[in-house]
Amino acid sequence: MTHTGTTAPRTPLVVVGDALLDHDLCGHAERLAPDAPVPVVHDTRRSSRPGGAALAACLAAADGRPVTLVTALGADPASATLRELLAGRVELVEVPLEGSLSSKTRVLAGDRPLLRLDDGEGHARAATDEALSAIRAARGVLVADYGRGAADVLRDALCRTTASVVWDPHVRGGPPAPGARLVTPSAQEARVFARRLAGRQGESDGDAGLRAAARDARALVRAWQVRAVAVTLGERGALLSHGETPLLVPTPAAAAGDPCGAGDRFAAAAAGLLADGAFTEAAVQAAVHAATRYVAEGGARTVAAPGGRPQRPEPAPADGDPTADAVRTAARVRAAGRTVVAAGGCFDLLHAGHVALLQAARRAGDCLIVCVNSDDSVRRRKGDGRPLVPVADRVRVLRALECVDAVAVFDEDTPERLLATLRPHIWAKGGDYARTPLPEQSLVESWGGQVLLLPYLDGRSTTVLARRAALSPTGSAGRVRDMGG
């Protein structure tokens, strides 16, 4: 497999906010109770995971960067459990907690939440010298405010820091620090904040949609004196405003799944990239993609292994190494019990036939990984005149498609070695292979996978496109004729 680029160090991130302890009781509901019209959930499995600011910190650490979590913990059992879940994942800096740590228990039937139970109303009591020092030394800060006081007791330090600050607000918390690089409310939160600024009470006035989000974001940028506000819109993506005409950043594809924690995934990705030096627009776009992938791969439940033990974060792929990202994506989707689809080819001069095949392949599962031939592999198969487009450009175009979740590159003539690493549930090929033996079929079936043929659009071919371009009046052949005429 081809691996390009070198590993770039990620900027350390300090996450400040209110940690929670989350539990999920997952089971099946197929009937109602005889004594009340409520579903009966059976075969339940219990898992525990970090929540709130602790979830945001773990997600940032999973991106491959050092993370320090500054949060309030106490002597209660929930705090002890959370410390155990965080061990080895992030550096923990504690401030004192008054009361017991807040915890949430969700009861789910499949992916559908039925009930949530909340316990504990602990609040951060005071700052500490260690917490203040961590903020002063930070180059990047994410404030994950869940309205339980951690951001409040550390507010003076957060207002004075010179670090890049991303602030994920809560309607029960205070306003973000003036000068924050980016604030990331949900559309509902932005509506509440904007109504408060206008002197109106209540959480909704029936106004919704992009127009309301743009108006709210513009008002919040000016009132909070922050550099930008990104209103997260769920399946629609995010709306970024610097106080003037907003930028809509759509999701790359529809993602069906549990959205719990998607806002934390968005904020953690944006905070890390901004600390690395990314432009705000680029960071928000990458954060939308990260949140979409997070939901598609199983959401918050992928943060904890069965029985509540945390999975160790995998190292982030090297910059410019799409294959490492593809392998990591396939592993996460499999671990979430979802379906990995892979498709392969040269994809030289991407055309409508390619797009139709990839769109159909993506609909067959929960993620699509495209296996693309390296330049040397294409040259051996197609001749010295190919590829017309180098592999780095082909990868970039493929990754830009909404239906493609990741791209992997292979050097061999056929992708068996790469497939053995990815282990997809479905290997998708065009219908033109219907009467052609596929050398990789037995390999895919060896782990219980399936080869699936998909309709192919007739008349679409890279070779035909290249021939037409060469013979066009503006092509090289046309210029030769003009010169010789």
N, C-alpha and C positions, 0 to 999 in steps of 0.2 A: 504494500500500500504506500502511496505517496504521502509524505508529511512535509509540509513547508512551513517556514517561519520559525521564530524562536519564542520561548515563553516570556512574556512581558510581565514584570512584577505588578501586582495589584496594590493600589494605595490602601493602607489600613483604614478601617472605618470604625468610628465610635458611635454606637447606637445608644441613645438616651431615651428612656421611656418606661412605661408600666408593663412589667411582665405579668403574664397570666399562665395558668395551668389548664390545658384543655384535655377533655376526655371525649371519646366517641364510643357509643354502644351501637354497633352495626349488626343488623340481622335481617330477617325476612318477615314481611307482613302479608299474609294471604287471607286473613279472615278478621271479622270484628268480634270483640268480646261479647259473651252472651248477656252480661249484666249492664253494658253501656255501649253506645255507638263509637267505640274507639278501636283502633287496630291493635291486634295482638302481635308483638314482635318476638320472634323465637330464633333459636340458634345464634344468640348474640355473641359478638366478640368485642372485648374491651381493649382500647388502646389509649395511651396518654402521650401528649406531646407538648412542647413549649408553645405558648400562645402570646398574643399581643406583641410587645416589643421583643420578647424572647424569640418568637417565630421570625420576626423581621431580621434579627441578628443571625439566626441559623441559616436563613435563606441567603443573606449576604455572605456568610462563611462558605456556603455551598458554591458560591461563585469563585472560590479560590483565593479570597483575600483574608488577611488577619482582621478579626473583629473583636472589639471590646464592648461589652454590654454593661451600661451603667443603669442599675434598676434597684427598686426597693424590695428586699426580702426580709423575712422574719424568722422566728423560731417555730412556726407552725408546721404541721406535716406537709401541707401543699408546697411550702417554700423548700422543704428538704427534698421532696420529690423532684421539683424543678431543678434544683442544684445538681442532682444526679443526672437528669436528662441533658443538662448543658455541659457536663464535664467532658473535657477534651474537644469541645466544639468551638467555644468562644472563651475569651478571658472575661471573668466576671468581676465587676466592681460594684459592691453593694452599698446602698444607703439604707438607713433604718426604716422599717415598716411598722406602722401603727395598726394593729389588728391582724387579721389573717389574710393570706394571699388570695386574690380573687381567682376562682376557677369556674369553668363552664363545662357542662356535660351535655352532649348532643345525643339524642336517640334517633337513629337513622334506619330506614328500610331501604336497602340498596343504597342509592345515591341521594335519596330524598329525606331531608330532615323532618321529623315528626314533632319533636319537642326539644326544648333547651332548658336546663336547670342551672341556675347561677348560685354560687356560694361565695362567701367572703367579701368583705367591703374594705379591705385594708388600703391605707393611703401612705404615701411617702411622708416621713416626718421631718427630715432635715437633710441638708447637704453634708458631705464629708470632704476633708482635704484631698483624699484620694480621688474622689469623683471630680472635684474641681480641677485637679491636676490632669486627669485624663482628658477633659474637655479642652483645657488650655493647650495641651500638646497635640491635639487632633489636627489632621489635615482634611478629613472629611467627617461630617457629622450627620446622622439621621436621627431626628426626633420622632419617635413613635408614641404619640400622646394618646393614651386611652382614658384620660380624665381622672386619673387616680394619683395625681400630685407630683410625680417624678419630674416632669418638665417644669412645674411651678417652683419647686425648691431649688432647682438648678438654673432658673431663668436668667439671673444676672450673668452667670458665666456663658450661657448660650447667646446672650445679647452682645457680649464682648468678644467672642471668638472671631478669629480671622479665617477660620476654616470654611470650606464650602458646606453650607447647611441646607439640607432638605427636611421639611417639616410636614409630617403626616398628622393633621389635626383631628381633634375629636370635639363633638358639640358640647361635651361636659368640661373641656379643657379651656385654657386661655388662648389668646391669639398668638400666632407665630412671632418669632423675634424679627424686628425690623431689619431689612437687608438680607433676609434669607434668600438663598439662590432659587429655591423652588418650593412651593407649597402644594400638597397633593390631596385635596378633599375629594370625596365622592360627590356626585351631582346632588344627592340629598343633603349632604353636609354643607355644600356650597350654598344651597338654597336657604338653609337655616341661618348660616352666618350672614348672608346678604340681607335677610329680613331683619335680623337683629341690628345691623348697621343702619337700616332704614327706620328703626324704631318700631317695627312690627313684631308681634309675638306669634308663637305657633310655629309648627314645623313645615307647613305646606300651604300654599295658596292656589294649588291646582295648576300653576304655571310650570311647564316642564319642556324638555326638548333642547335642541342645540341653541336656540335663540336665548332661552333662559340661562343656560349654562354659560354662554358667552357674556351675557350681561352681568351675571353673578361674578364670573372670573375677573372681569374688568373692574368691577367695584371693589373686589377683595384686594387686587394688586395695589390699588390706590389707597384704600383705607389702611391696609396692613403695612404699606410701604415695603413690599417685597419685590424681588426682581421678576418673578413669574409665578403663575398659578396654573397647574395642570388639573383640570376637573376630570376625574375618571368616570367613564360612561358605561362600564360593564362590557357587554358584547359589542358596543359601538366603538370602543377604543378610549381615547382621551382628547380633551380640548385644551390646547396650550395657549395661554394669553400672557403677553407682556404689558397689557393695559390698553392695547389697541386692537387691530384686526386679529382674531384668533386663528390658530392653526389646528385643524382637525387631523388627528393621527388615528386612522382606522386599525382595527385588528387585522392580522394577516389572514385569518380564517376563522370560521365559526368553531367554537370549542364548547362541546357539551360536557358538563361535569359539575363537580362541587366547587363553587366559587369562593368558599371560605378561605380567607387569607390572600386572595388575589390582590387586594390593595397593599398588603405588606410586601408581596412579591414585586409589585410595581415600584413602590417607594424604595425598597432595598436595591433594586437594579438601577434606578435613576440616581440614587445617592452614590453608589459605587462608581458609576461611570462619570458623574460630575467631578468626584474627587480625583479620578484618573485624568481629568482635563478635557472631557468631551464637551461639545457644545450642547446647550440645553435642548435644542430640537432633536439632535441625534440621541441624546440620553432618553428623552421621552419616547421616541420611536422604539428604541431597543427595550425600554421598560414595558411598553404595550406588548411587544412580541414575547417578552419573558413571562408576563402575566397570562397571556393566552396559552403559552405552552404549559405553564404551571397548572392551569385548569384542565387542559387536555390530558395531562399525565397523571391526574388523580388528586391534585390539590393538596390540602394540608395533611391528609392522611399518609402521604408519601414521606412526610418528615419523620415519622416514627415507625419503627419496625413492629411486627406482631408482638403483643405483650407489653408494648409501651417502651421498648428499648430503642434509642435513637439510632438511625443509620448514620455512619460516618460520611461526611460530605466528600464527594469525589473531587479530585483536583480539576480545576478548570482546564479546558483544552488550550493548547498553545494558540496564540494569535495567528490567524491565517491557516489553521489546521482544521478544515471542515470535517475530516474523517474522525478525529477524536471527539468532536461534538456529536457526530452522528452515532457513534458507539455509545456515548453517554446517554443520548436521547433514547435509543432503543432499550437500554438497560432500565431506564426509569419507567418507560411505558410498560415493559414486561412486568416489572415489579409491582406496578399498580393494577395488574390483571387486565390490561387493555391490549388491543390488537396492533401489532407492528406490521406495516405493509412496506415492501421494498420494490423498487422498479429500477431497471438499468438500461444503459445505452451510451452512445457517444454524445448525443444532444449537441451536435455541431450545427450551427444555424437553427436555433429553436424555431419550430413552426407550429401551425395549428394542429397538426397530427400529434405532435409531442404533447401539447397542452391538453388535448382531449384525453389522451391516454393517462396523463398524470392526474387530471381531475377525477377520472373514473377510479383510478387506483386509490386516491385519498378517501373516496367515499366508501371503500371496502373495509376501512379500519379506523383507528384512532390517531395514527400518525403515518406520514409517508416519508421514507428515506430514499433518496435517489442515488443509485450507484453509477458513477460516471467514469468512463475510460480516461486514463491519463493521456497526455499527448503522444508518448511513445506507443501506448497500446493502440490508439487510433491510427497512428502511422503504420503499424504492422498490419492492421486490418484493412485500411482503406488506401494505402499507398503514400508516396512521399509528398503529394500535394495536400494532404490532410494532417491535422485538422485545420480548418479555415479559421477557427477561433481558439485561442489558447485555453488551457484548462482553467486558469484562474478566472477568466472572463465567463467561461461556461458555468462554473460554479456560482459566480455572482448572479448571473441571470436566473439560474434555477432557484437559488435561495430567495430571489425576489418574488417568486410565484406564491400566491396565497395558499395553494394546495400543497406546497412542499414544506416539510418541517425541518429537514436536515439533508445535507449532501455529503456523500463519501466518495473518495477517489481511489481507484485500483489500477495497478500497473500491469497486471497479467492480461492475457487475451480474454479470459472469462472470469467472472467475479466469485468463483467458489470460495476462495480463501476469505474474502471480505464477508460473504454471506455466512460463513461459519462463525465469524465474530459477531455479526449483527443478529443472527438467528431469527429472522422475521417469521411471523406466523403465515404471511402471504407473500409470495414472489409473483409479481404481476408482469405479464408480457403482452405484447400486442397480438391481436388475432391473426396476424400474418404468420405467426409461428405455429398455427393449429396443426399443420402436417409435418412439422420439423421436430425431431427429437431434441430435447433440451438437456444438455449435459449436467446442469445443476439440479434437475428435478429430483433425482434420488437423494442428493444431499439435503435438499429442503425437506423432503419427506422423512429423513432420518430423525429429525427432532419433532416430528408431528406437524410440520408445516405443509402448506398447500401451494401448488402452482396454479395461478388463475390467469386465464386468457381474457383480454378485454378487447372490445371492438376497436378497429383501427380505421382512421379516415383515409379512404383511397385517394391517390393522386398527390399526396403530400410527401415530399422527399427532399432531403438536404442536397443530394446529388442533382436533382432536377432544378432546385433553386439556384445552385451554384452555376449550372449550365446556362440558365436564363440570364443570370447576372453577367456572365462572361460574354454572352452574345448580344446584350443590350447596347444601344447606341452610345451609352456613357461608359460601358465596360471596356476592358482592355482590348477585346477582339474588335469592338466597334472603332476604337481609336486607331488600331492597326489598319483597318480598312480605309478610314479617312486619310491616314497618312499615305497610304499606297495608291489612293485614287487619283 
